[in-house]
Amino acid sequence: MGLDLSKLTYDEAAHVWQVVQRDFDLRKKEEDRLGELKTKIEQEDCKREMLADWANLTQSHCIRCLKAFKFLVNKKRQCLDCQLPICGSCSHYNKKEHGWVCAPCHMARVLKIGSLEWYHKNMQMRFKRFGSAKVMRSLFKRLLLPLQKGSLGGPS
């Protein structure tokens, strides 16, 4: 079943066009934000990989900030995801899982949830064209092509 927007008035179509354009702009901003987050995660992963090889260091110091663990002042915690030792200031408590997650693993979780890659891939496999792009294609012919040809397709 095709997308039929032919019953919209010119003003309605123009308004829908603006809304969809804002949607594209917001998606681009979110894509950029998630890209920056992904870069930070990759940098942290490199740092963790280098430090994780030093077993004596990781047992006595936080893998992120390298502060020494102390019994009461700076307790040693283990990340639920990467299993590396972290201090309280470099971790987030997860109430659901009753445990600690280091900042890079927390960022990775946020990225996974925020990007919704699993959802978009599934939707793209099921529907070749969906969402805002389909609306834009439908309105493009109606709004922009008549204006480019100089016809009176717009409001009088």
Summary of the structure (lengths in Angstrom):
residues: 156
radius of gyration: 25.1
end to end distance: 32.5
largest distance: 78.8
contacts: 389
relative contact order: 0.14
helix: 60%
strand: 11%
